[in-house]
Amino acid sequence: MTVTVAIVGRPNVGKSTLFNRLVGRKIALVDDTPGVTRDRREAEGRIADLTFRVLDTAGYEDVKDGSLEDRMRQQTEMAIKEADVILFMIDARAGVVPLDQRFAQVLRKAGKDVHLVGNKAESGAAEAGLVEAFKLGFGEAIALSAEHGLGLAELYSIVSAAIDKAAAGKEGEAVADLDEMPEVDVDITEDMLEGEGDEATLRWNPNRYLNVAIVGRPNAGKSTLINRMVGEDRVLVGPEAGITRDSILVPWEWEGRVINLVDTAGIRRRSRVTEKLEKLAVGDSLRSIQYAEVVVLMLDATIPFEKQDLALADLVEREGRALVIALNKWDLIEDKNAALAELREECERLLPQLRGVPLVTLSGLTGKNIDKLMDAIFKIERSWNSHVSTARLNRWLTGMVESHPPPAVSGRRLKLRYMTQAKTRPPSFILFASRPDVLPMAYQRYLINGLREAFDIKGAPIRLWVRGGSENPYNDKKKRRLG
């Protein structure tokens, strides 16, 4: 049984620092600048043997004017509604400020299990603030230092009690449901079992989740698309460029499969990134590419394939991730057929290393063609996981060499002995040749393009390593069979 713990409070009291401490790694951006966190972020928290869902939230601002701060406040209030336990954090060194008192009123109306936490309490300067915290009406504040890990024993007791309470309530519901259930006879056949005899168990074959990172330049519509896909305002959106800072993971189910959508900060050219916070946000986005399996590169259809777009596509290919290019704001294009034909030709010309990469037109605002985007994601994932048997590879290699033999170098003919696949994700092949160091890159590209066409690995990165080696081991088997 698990519970949801939300960390809330005004800006710059240390919520993200505690979030990272509970998660066990630095996944939320932390800086001395107030207002670094804007979206609510979730992850699995752990204290000793307890595991639970923990939410990091934006600093609470008491504004309701439709501004960015107002939308951040709404995200925090949504986290409060989701939570079973709320850790109301204040800065113990600064004491209680008017915004803390205003937020305390909001939390009392929420009717949740609220616990007051006085952060930055590692020194004697925090004692007065901890005493002053009584006026907020939540009892004695827990003295905590998120940075140094002090006070986690008290948090353990709070979360443990919440888990026990939730488990007791769940057990009561289960007993009530069991009493109301009619008796049903179920015939279990052999194909439903795994193992034999008394050790036989029912098969369970869940669909593996898929990590999908959505990247692109600022204001390309990444967050708008995610909100449309999940059907709620899960991440902040607005006309301001660069709203998203943290990479936010949003679990979502499509056709029975769990998709971990990752919203990322917009990535500009390095020369334009000067502020520290933007550098942190861009670094977080680049790390999201490394952990993703499929990357959706979001382009603004009105200004596609700018230099930064091509640099991002090349980065995804070098990281070995599957790529889908999404042309957002397609509803703004007038002559759609002509524009699409031109963009396909431009994509093949500018990204030859990703020949056949899926190109999907959509509108994140209206949700048009989200189904086509998901079809493209699943198709490129299959290509990314492609595996070709060694026998098929070598039959194909023989045909490729017969059609176009490798060029002679310094009057000496190159022999391509055999090929095998080393791994998938991305598809990686080893070619054994007589003189691997002089095989021209043009001929290697010829082989890679042939692999794409012959085995339908279009759009996915392909790795080809050329090695020196002995004769094809399969030739010996043929000779033995003939003898």
Secondary structure, DSSP 4 states (H G I P E B T S, - for coil): ---EEEEEESTTSSHHHHHHHHHTS--S---SSTT---S-EEEEEEETTEEEEEEE-PPP----SSSHHHHHHHHHHHHHHH-SEEEEEEETTT---HHHHHHHHHHHHHT-EEEEEEES-SSGGGHHHHHHGGGGSS-SPEE-BTTTTBTHHHHHHHHHHHHHHHHHHHHHHHHHHHHHPPP------GGGEESSGGG-EE---PPPPEEEEEEESTTSSHHHHHHHHHTS--S---SSTT---S-EEEEEEETTEEEEEEE------GGG--SHHHHHHHHHHHHHHHH-SEEEEEEETTS-S-HHHHHHHHHHHHTT-EEEEEEE-GGG-SSHHHHHHHHHHHHHHH-GGGTT--EEE-BTTTTBTHHHHHHHHHHHHHHHT----HHHHHHHHHHHHHHSPPPPBTTB---EEEEEEEETTTTEEEEEESSGGG--HHHHHHHHHHHHHHHT-TTS--EEEEEE--S-HHHHHHHHHH-
